[in-house]
Amino acid sequence: MEVFEELNVVLPTQMHWRDRFDPVPLLRGFMAKGPMSKLGTEDSPEGRTAWLATGFDEVRQVLGSDKFSSRLLYGGTASGITFPGFITQYDPPEHTRLRRVLSPAFTVRRMERFRPQVEQVIEDTLDAIESIGGPLDFVPHFGWAIATTATCDFLGIPRDDQTELSRTLHASRAQRAGNRRIAAGNKFMTYMEQIVARTRRDPGDDMLGVVVRKHGDEITDSELTGLAAFVMGAGGDQVARFLVAGAWLMVEAPEQFDLLRQKPDVVPDWLEEVVRYLTTDEKLTPRIALEDVRIGDFLVKAGDTVTCSLLAVNRRDFPGPADQFDITRERTPHVAFGHGIHHCLGRPLAELVFRSAIPALAHRFPTLRLAEPEREIKLGPPPFDVKALLLDW
């Protein structure tokens, strides 16, 4: 894929999207140019064009349209690769079937029943943090501790297995050596196959058990294994990243979170603002146009790809100064959980964890602060991944 020389653009998979909490100047430049930008054209007879969507209406149109495919790209072309059970890589009708199979596990009633368990996980985690004392790295001790335990409990992973599974999941994503990363990934998937086989024999009241009891004959073992791995990955990794980013934001804007602790009635929509502002999943995998389609004033041709920048959308001025963090802001439209048929199915679980963990942290540690304020906080490659967050209180 070539780049436009006048823009000096790198591809969406290569670029860094943010500097701390804010969009990088390159992304702001795209936002200023308009809601759709051409990144470049593939050097091939088809001449596929790569687009970047940064406009609210344009992103919603792409994500809500059946004229785009979400199947993975490989080698710069639409190869149609799909990992069994990884629902974000499916198109209808397979996506519709899997989503229907999984939906009963995420009902409001089930989330309310799960709430006390989540709250206990958070309480136990904060007790452990207080017992260890500061300064302490909140990436493993707060983010990963809460996210992986809550997600494992939701899936039905036995507590005795959770520590090792969490370590394996983290290694499958963080190991620098490719062979070790692959080995960890294989070990993680092997365990998921075992838990699926166990659930088939004796389904419980957890997520996997609900799916097996209600729709067991509509889903294959490989699909169920993939769903379990996908939910564990999203819950363990993405939720952890949000919790860590939320803790960092809390120490950067203490006066805002003082309101959450002291006057919660004046900030009813605080979580919407935190989610919008952080947008820890900065972009989505490129969507592939299945036919020529007009997005606003732009013609996207069949085979073109569109990368939707959720971070850019959520930082546009609609309405008011959306680029400022204001916990008292009235509910502002955002796409932090996506849009359309791939709107995050696990949103109820994620919001349950967020809504419980952030206020609990604010109450337990009102003097939370950076242990080394002069030290730069390092971010990993996209998505928003804080490598270490050393805090004291």
Buried (B, 14 or more C-beta within 10 A) or exposed (E): BEBEEEBEBEBBEEBBBBEBBBBBEBBBEBBEEEBBBBBBBBEEEEEBBBBBBBBBEBBBBBBEBEBBBBBBBEEBBBEEEBBBBBBBBBBEEEBEBBBEBBBBBBEEEBBEEBBEBBBBBBEEBBEEBEEEEBEBBBBBBBBBBBBBBBBBBBBBBEEEEBEEBBBBBBBBBBBEEEEEBEBBBEBBBEBBBEBBEBBBEEBEEBBBBBBBEBBBEEBEEEBBBBBBBBBBBBBBBBBBBBBBBBBBBBBBBBEBBBBBBEEEEEBEBBBBBBBBBBBBBBBBBBBBBBEEBEBBEBEBEEBBBBBBBBBBBBBBEBEEEBBEBBBBBEEBEBBBBBBBBBEBBBBBBBBBBBBBBBBBBBBBBEEBBBBEEEEEEEBEEBBBBBEEBBBBB
